[in-house]
């Protein structure tokens, strides 16, 4: 049965009558390269352009001559030349200036290499040509994008054609990170229309393609229920939810992971339908004594990434960035014996890519934290984004020690605690996790694999477990018969309880997360493209530490959330004396 809203749409004509042109999505792929060259022509002179010396399996070129006169238009076009699949076109230049020669493949699989001649003079020799035509109808104001999925690569173009021979529009770099972005100027539904996608000459890489319908809104309804810039009809094609602007729950909006953004582009690294976790790592470098420097071992990023991928299908991206000035002690806030973590973060955290700060964790490999006498291996925010790895009391920390501590401390950021394993030498035998100190360095089951637990090991008997809580139970008046003591040592399912969105409810305790209400406004913060084209994303401003009172209020809300989830203050988490930091401190 049709809903009342559907009836209203049909009867009251709330939505204008349009061609049947639903959204289209093509997943990341190689589109092939165009020949795209500029040439200077003089008015009134006759020119013949040709493709010759075609190579490939079944090469077939199509040539367009374009001119920009305050807007692009087609001057001439040629497909098959003298019965061959090469192209030739002869025309008289209408005016003097630079013209663009665009050579593409007639169809997918018909690419190869070709040489370009002008009046029998060789201009380009053996250049690759390709591109992929896509055929479907569209409406005026529909949008077309090709978004690079190769980090720091992939310069693409998108063309709209009325037919194989009639050019309509194209774009090179009006979208985020100079990806192509076109808004259709006219409706095309005659059957011969097509979109052609390909790479700029000399570039490499892959891209997705998205055609989306115009976003609209009335007093009754709209076609973008979660207001993320993707129509409700498009989102199922991308395996996304039309009711959630962050479908995979990783704290990064569907829009950023689909279309990318200027600067560090999340579309190049991540996916809107697979959880992505980003960490930037800096380390303290001693100016004269390399044995005091705490630079991570070279394979840390790859090793940690493999753990998250194999055990949870979660894509961890670790960017080991650079060295920061050395201090024996680093503290969350000011301290008499060391340097302020937040001062280091202010100066060094993604300084060249401030747009990624709201979505990245920041880990600092330091010597000690908090005091000159401390030997704790690390300290991290719980449900936050800051990590200190401090292995100063370990001489030349091994790869196992570094990797285990890094994944352990990152676990605190992701909502994991020690599961009661806080008393030295009295650790669980069933909690098979890097969060259990028994396995922080040697890995789960002493295997060298530093992972979290699936929670499948059940409980150890209170009478035999060495865990501190079980020891306490046995020494009590009722012994292991005391209510609750039967579960004094149980495994917990950690992989299924990770919380990636540290900005939830705007209480990331250092304030660097955008928060739910700010995230949407950040995506809506658009400025005209520098070439006068459509609007594009603007990078966020650098991180600034919020005032003390705001941080205290954030910690208060964060504390209430943890308590409501059954966490115990003093055991599972700590609050700093000044109330500005909520953290888990490690042995």
C-alpha positions in Angstrom: 0.0 0.0 0.0 1.3 3.4 -0.9 2.1 5.7 2.0 0.3 9.0 2.5 3.4 10.8 1.6 3.7 9.0 -1.7 0.0 9.9 -2.5 0.7 13.5 -1.7 3.7 13.5 -4.0 1.7 12.1 -6.8 -1.5 14.1 -6.3 -0.1 17.5 -5.3 2.9 17.4 -7.6 5.3 18.2 -4.8 8.1 16.9 -6.9 8.4 18.0 -10.5 7.9 15.4 -13.2 11.3 14.2 -14.3 12.9 11.7 -16.6 13.3 8.2 -15.1 17.0 8.7 -14.0 17.8 7.1 -10.7 21.3 7.4 -9.2 24.2 5.3 -10.5 27.3 4.1 -8.8 30.5 2.4 -10.1 32.9 1.1 -7.5 36.6 1.9 -7.6 38.3 1.0 -10.8 40.8 2.0 -13.5 39.1 4.1 -16.1 42.0 4.4 -18.5 43.6 7.6 -19.8 42.5 10.2 -22.3 44.6 12.1 -24.8 43.9 15.7 -23.7 46.1 18.3 -25.4 46.1 22.0 -26.1 47.0 23.4 -29.5 47.0 27.0 -30.9 45.0 27.6 -34.1 44.5 30.7 -36.2 41.1 32.0 -37.4 40.2 31.2 -41.0 42.8 28.4 -41.5 41.9 24.8 -42.3 43.1 22.1 -40.0 43.0 18.3 -40.2 43.6 16.3 -37.0 44.1 12.6 -37.2 44.9 9.6 -35.0 47.3 7.1 -36.6 49.4 4.2 -35.6 46.8 2.7 -33.3 47.9 -0.2 -31.1 45.9 -2.4 -28.8 43.6 -5.5 -29.0 40.8 -3.7 -30.8 41.7 0.0 -30.6 39.1 2.5 -31.7 39.5 6.3 -31.2 36.9 9.1 -31.1 38.3 12.7 -31.4 36.6 15.9 -30.3 37.9 19.5 -30.8 36.8 21.8 -28.0 37.1 25.6 -27.5 36.6 27.6 -24.3 34.9 30.9 -25.1 33.6 31.8 -21.6 32.3 28.2 -21.6 33.3 25.1 -23.4 31.7 24.1 -26.8 32.5 21.6 -29.5 34.0 22.9 -32.7 34.4 19.6 -34.6 34.3 15.8 -34.0 35.4 12.7 -35.8 35.0 9.0 -35.3 35.9 6.5 -38.0 38.2 7.7 -40.7 37.9 6.3 -44.2 36.4 3.1 -42.9 39.0 2.6 -40.2 38.7 2.8 -36.4 41.2 5.7 -36.3 39.8 9.2 -36.3 40.1 12.2 -38.5 38.4 15.6 -38.6 38.8 18.6 -40.9 37.5 22.1 -40.0 38.2 25.8 -40.3 39.1 27.5 -37.1 36.4 30.0 -36.2 38.7 32.2 -34.2 42.3 32.5 -33.0 43.4 30.9 -29.7 44.0 27.6 -27.9 41.8 24.6 -28.7 41.6 21.4 -26.8 42.0 18.0 -28.6 40.3 15.2 -26.7 40.8 11.6 -27.8 38.9 8.8 -26.1 38.1 5.1 -26.7 34.8 4.5 -28.5 33.8 1.8 -25.9 35.2 0.0 -23.0 38.0 -2.3 -24.0 38.7 -0.4 -27.2 41.6 1.6 -25.8 45.3 1.4 -26.7 47.8 3.9 -27.9 47.7 6.3 -30.8 49.7 9.1 -32.4 48.1 12.5 -33.1 48.8 14.5 -36.3 47.8 18.0 -37.3 48.0 18.7 -41.0 50.3 15.6 -41.3 52.7 17.0 -38.6 53.2 14.7 -35.6 52.0 16.3 -32.4 52.0 13.3 -30.0 53.5 9.9 -30.5 52.2 6.6 -29.1 50.1 8.1 -26.3 47.6 5.9 -24.3 43.9 6.5 -24.8 41.0 5.0 -23.1 38.0 6.1 -20.9 34.8 4.3 -20.2 31.4 5.5 -21.5 28.3 4.9 -19.3 24.9 5.2 -20.8 21.8 6.2 -18.8 19.3 9.1 -18.6 19.7 12.1 -16.3 17.8 15.2 -15.3 18.9 18.8 -15.2 20.7 19.6 -11.9 21.7 16.0 -11.3 25.3 15.7 -10.2 28.3 13.6 -11.5 31.5 12.9 -9.7 34.6 10.8 -10.0 36.4 10.6 -6.7 39.9 9.3 -6.5 40.5 6.2 -4.4 44.3 6.1 -4.8 46.2 8.1 -2.1 47.8 11.1 -3.7 47.0 10.0 -7.2 44.3 9.8 -9.8 43.5 13.0 -11.7 40.2 12.3 -13.6 37.8 14.0 -16.0 34.1 13.5 -16.6 32.3 14.4 -19.8 28.6 14.5 -20.6 27.5 13.8 -24.2 24.1 14.1 -25.8 25.2 11.3 -28.2 28.5 9.7 -29.3 29.2 12.8 -31.3 27.6 15.7 -29.4 29.5 17.2 -26.5 27.6 18.9 -23.7 29.8 19.5 -20.6 32.9 18.4 -18.9 34.8 19.0 -15.7 38.4 18.4 -14.5 38.8 19.6 -10.9 35.8 21.5 -9.5 35.2 19.0 -6.7 37.0 18.2 -3.4 40.7 17.6 -3.9 40.4 18.7 -7.5 38.2 15.7 -8.4 35.7 16.3 -11.3 32.2 17.5 -10.2 29.5 18.4 -12.8 25.9 19.7 -12.3 23.9 18.8 -15.4 22.7 21.8 -17.3 19.9 19.9 -19.1 17.8 16.7 -19.0 19.0 14.0 -21.3 16.7 10.9 -21.9 16.6 10.3 -25.6 18.6 7.1 -25.3 21.9 8.1 -27.0 23.2 10.2 -24.1 26.3 9.0 -22.2 28.8 9.9 -19.5 32.5 9.3 -20.2 35.0 8.9 -17.4 38.8 8.8 -17.7 42.1 10.0 -16.4 44.1 13.0 -17.2 47.2 12.2 -19.3 50.2 11.0 -17.3 48.2 10.4 -14.1 47.5 7.0 -12.5 45.2 5.6 -10.0 41.6 4.5 -9.5 38.3 6.3 -8.8 34.6 5.7 -8.0 31.9 7.2 -10.1 28.6 8.6 -8.7 25.6 10.1 -10.5 23.1 11.4 -8.0 19.8 13.1 -8.3 19.2 16.7 -7.3 18.7 17.0 -3.6 15.3 18.6 -2.8 13.2 19.5 0.2 9.6 20.6 0.7 7.5 21.3 3.8 6.4 17.7 3.6 9.4 15.7 2.8 12.9 15.6 1.3 15.1 13.1 -0.5 18.1 13.2 1.9 16.7 12.1 5.2 20.0 12.1 7.1 21.2 15.3 5.5 24.6 14.0 4.5 24.6 15.2 0.9 23.7 11.7 -0.5 20.2 11.1 -1.8 18.1 8.4 -0.1 18.0 6.6 -3.5 21.8 6.6 -3.8 22.8 5.4 -0.4 21.6 1.7 -0.8 23.7 1.5 -4.0 26.7 2.2 -1.7 25.6 -0.1 1.0 24.8 2.9 3.2 21.9 3.8 5.5 19.7 6.7 4.4 18.9 7.3 8.0 22.5 7.7 9.3 25.1 10.2 8.2 27.8 7.8 9.4 26.6 4.4 8.3 29.6 2.4 9.5 29.9 4.2 12.8 33.6 5.1 12.5 33.1 8.8 13.3 33.7 9.9 9.7 30.7 11.0 7.7 29.5 9.1 4.7 30.0 12.3 2.6 33.7 12.6 3.4 34.4 8.9 2.9 32.5 8.9 -0.4 33.5 12.2 -2.1 36.7 13.0 -0.2 37.8 16.5 0.8 40.5 18.9 0.2 43.9 18.1 1.7 43.9 14.7 3.2 41.1 12.9 1.4 39.2 10.2 3.3 37.8 8.9 0.0 41.4 7.9 -1.0 42.1 6.0 2.2 38.8 4.8 3.6 35.3 3.5 2.8 31.8 4.7 3.9 30.7 1.1 4.4 33.8 -0.3 6.2 35.0 1.0 9.5 38.2 3.0 9.3 40.4 4.0 12.2 43.2 6.6 11.8 46.2 7.2 14.0 49.0 9.7 13.7 52.2 8.7 15.6 55.0 11.1 16.6 58.0 10.2 18.7 60.5 12.0 21.0 64.0 12.1 19.6 66.9 12.7 22.0 69.4 15.3 20.5 72.5 13.4 21.4 71.7 9.9 22.8 69.9 7.6 20.3 69.3 5.1 23.0 66.9 7.5 24.7 65.0 8.2 21.4 61.7 6.3 21.3 61.1 6.0 17.5 58.7 3.2 16.7 60.2 0.2 14.9 59.7 0.3 11.1 57.0 -2.3 10.8 54.8 -1.0 13.6 52.1 0.4 11.2 51.9 -2.7 9.0 51.9 -5.1 12.0 49.1 -3.3 13.8 47.1 -2.9 10.7 47.2 -6.6 10.0 45.8 -7.3 13.5 42.8 -5.1 13.0 42.2 -6.4 9.5 42.4 -10.1 10.3 40.6 -10.1 13.6 37.8 -7.5 13.0 37.8 -6.6 9.3 38.5 -3.1 10.5 40.9 -0.9 8.5 43.5 0.7 10.7 45.6 3.4 9.1 48.7 4.3 11.1 50.7 7.3 9.9 54.1 7.4 11.6 54.9 11.0 11.1 58.0 12.5 12.7 60.1 13.4 15.6 59.3 16.0 18.3 61.7 17.7 20.8 62.8 15.3 23.5 61.8 15.6 27.2 62.2 12.8 29.8 58.6 13.3 31.0 55.4 14.2 29.1 52.2 15.0 30.9 48.6 15.5 30.0 48.6 19.2 31.0 51.3 21.2 32.7 53.7 19.5 35.1 56.9 20.5 36.9 59.1 17.7 35.6 58.2 17.7 31.9 56.4 19.0 28.9 52.7 19.4 28.2 51.4 16.8 25.8 48.8 19.3 24.5 51.6 21.8 23.6 53.3 19.1 21.5 50.0 18.2 19.9 49.2 21.8 19.2 52.5 22.2 17.3 53.0 18.8 15.7 49.6 17.0 15.2 48.8 17.0 11.4 50.3 20.5 11.0 50.2 20.1 7.2 46.8 18.5 7.1 44.6 20.2 9.8 41.4 19.0 8.1 42.1 15.4 9.4 42.6 16.3 13.0 39.0 15.9 14.1 39.0 12.3 12.9 42.5 11.1 13.9 43.9 9.7 17.1 47.2 11.1 18.2 49.9 8.8 19.7 53.2 10.0 21.1 56.0 7.6 21.7 57.7 9.2 24.7 60.2 8.2 27.5 58.1 8.6 30.6 54.8 10.1 31.5 53.6 12.1 34.6 56.8 12.0 36.7 60.6 11.3 36.7 60.1 8.2 38.8 57.2 6.7 36.8 57.7 3.5 34.9 54.2 3.1 33.5 54.2 1.8 29.9 51.6 4.2 28.8 48.5 6.4 29.5 45.6 7.0 27.2 42.2 8.6 27.2 39.2 6.3 27.6 36.7 7.1 24.8 39.1 9.7 23.6 41.8 10.2 21.0 45.1 10.8 22.8 47.7 8.1 23.6 51.1 8.2 25.3 53.4 5.1 24.9 56.2 5.5 27.5 58.7 2.7 27.5 61.5 4.6 29.1 62.0 1.9 31.7 62.5 -0.7 29.0 66.0 -0.8 27.5 65.7 -0.7 23.7 62.0 -1.8 23.7 61.4 -4.8 21.4 58.9 -4.9 18.6 56.7 -7.0 20.8 56.8 -4.5 23.6 56.2 -1.5 21.3 53.4 -3.2 19.3 51.6 -4.6 22.4 51.7 -1.3 24.2 50.5 0.7 21.2 47.5 -1.6 20.6 46.8 -1.7 24.3 46.8 2.0 24.7 44.8 2.5 21.5 42.3 0.0 23.0 41.6 2.5 25.8 40.7 5.2 23.2 38.3 2.6 21.7 36.4 2.0 25.0 38.4 -0.9 26.4 39.6 -1.2 30.0 41.8 -3.8 31.8 38.8 -6.0 32.8 40.0 -5.9 36.4 43.6 -6.9 35.6 45.2 -4.1 37.5 47.2 -5.8 40.2 50.7 -6.8 39.3 51.2 -10.5 39.1 47.5 -11.3 39.6 46.1 -11.4 36.1 43.3 -13.4 34.4 44.0 -16.6 32.7 40.9 -16.5 30.4 40.9 -12.9 29.3 43.0 -13.6 26.2 43.6 -10.0 25.2 46.4 -7.4 24.9 44.4 -5.4 27.4 45.3 -8.0 30.0 48.8 -7.3 31.3 49.5 -11.0 31.1 49.5 -10.7 27.3 50.4 -7.1 26.7 54.0 -7.9 25.7 54.0 -11.6 24.6 50.7 -11.4 22.8 47.5 -13.4 23.2 48.3 -16.9 24.5 51.9 -15.9 24.4 51.8 -16.1 20.6 53.3 -12.7 19.6 49.9 -11.7 18.1 48.6 -8.6 19.9 44.9 -8.6 19.7 41.7 -8.0 21.7 39.4 -10.7 22.9 36.3 -12.2 21.3 34.9 -13.1 24.7 34.6 -16.9 24.0 36.8 -18.3 26.9 34.1 -18.3 29.5 35.1 -18.0 33.2 37.9 -19.5 35.3 37.0 -21.1 38.7 37.1 -18.6 41.6 39.0 -21.2 43.6 41.9 -21.5 41.2 42.1 -18.2 39.3 45.1 -16.0 40.1 43.2 -12.8 39.2 43.2 -10.2 42.0 39.4 -10.2 42.4 39.3 -14.0 42.8 42.1 -13.8 45.4 40.1 -11.3 47.3 37.0 -13.5 47.1 38.8 -16.5 48.5 40.2 -14.5 51.4 36.7 -13.2 52.4 34.3 -14.6 55.0 32.1 -16.5 52.5 35.0 -17.2 50.2 33.9 -17.9 46.6 30.3 -18.3 47.8 30.0 -14.5 48.1 27.6 -13.3 45.4 29.4 -12.2 42.3 32.6 -14.2 43.1 31.6 -17.0 40.7 32.3 -14.6 37.8 35.5 -13.0 39.3 37.6 -14.1 36.3 35.7 -14.1 33.0 36.6 -13.3 29.4 34.9 -10.3 27.8 34.1 -9.6 24.1 36.2 -6.6 23.2 36.2 -6.7 19.4 32.4 -6.3 19.3 32.4 -3.4 21.8 34.9 -1.0 20.2 33.7 2.6 20.0 35.4 4.3 17.1 33.6 7.6 17.2 35.4 9.4 20.0 33.5 12.6 19.2 30.1 11.2 20.2 28.0 13.7 22.2 30.8 16.2 21.7 32.7 15.0 24.8 36.1 14.0 23.3 38.0 15.4 26.3 40.5 17.4 24.5 37.9 19.0 22.3 39.5 18.1 19.0 36.5 16.1 17.7 33.9 17.9 15.7 30.9 16.5 17.7 27.6 15.5 16.0 26.1 18.9 15.7 29.4 20.4 14.5 30.1 17.7 11.9 27.1 18.5 9.8 27.8 22.2 9.8 31.4 21.5 8.9 30.2 19.5 5.8 27.9 22.4 4.9 30.8 24.9 5.2 31.3 25.4 1.5 33.0 28.2 -0.5 33.0 28.8 -4.3 35.6 26.9 -6.2 38.7 28.9 -7.1 37.8 28.6 -10.8 34.3 29.9 -10.4 32.8 26.4 -10.4 30.6 24.6 -7.9 31.3 24.9 -4.2 33.8 22.6 -2.6 34.8 21.5 0.9 37.0 23.7 3.0 39.6 22.2 5.4 38.9 22.7 9.1 40.9 25.2 11.0 43.8 23.9 13.2 43.0 22.3 16.6 42.8 24.7 19.6 42.7 23.5 23.1 39.3 24.4 24.7 39.1 26.4 27.9 39.5 24.6 31.2 35.8 24.9 32.2 34.7 23.4 28.8 37.1 20.5 29.3 35.8 19.8 32.8 32.2 19.8 31.5 33.2 17.4 28.8 34.9 15.0 31.3 31.8 15.2 33.6 29.6 14.0 30.7 32.1 11.4 29.7 32.3 10.1 33.3 28.5 9.8 33.4 28.5 7.8 30.2 31.1 5.4 31.6 29.3 4.9 34.9 26.0 4.3 33.1 27.8 1.5 31.2 28.9 -0.2 34.4 32.4 1.1 34.6 34.0 1.6 38.0 35.8 4.9 38.7 39.2 4.2 40.2 39.4 0.7 38.8 38.4 1.1 35.1 39.2 4.8 34.7 40.6 7.8 36.5 39.7 11.5 36.5 42.6 13.9 36.9 42.7 16.0 40.1 41.7 19.2 38.2 38.8 17.4 36.4 40.1 18.1 32.9 41.2 14.6 31.9 39.6 11.1 32.0 42.1 8.3 31.3 43.2 4.8 31.8 46.7 4.5 33.3 48.8 1.4 32.7 51.4 -0.6 34.6 
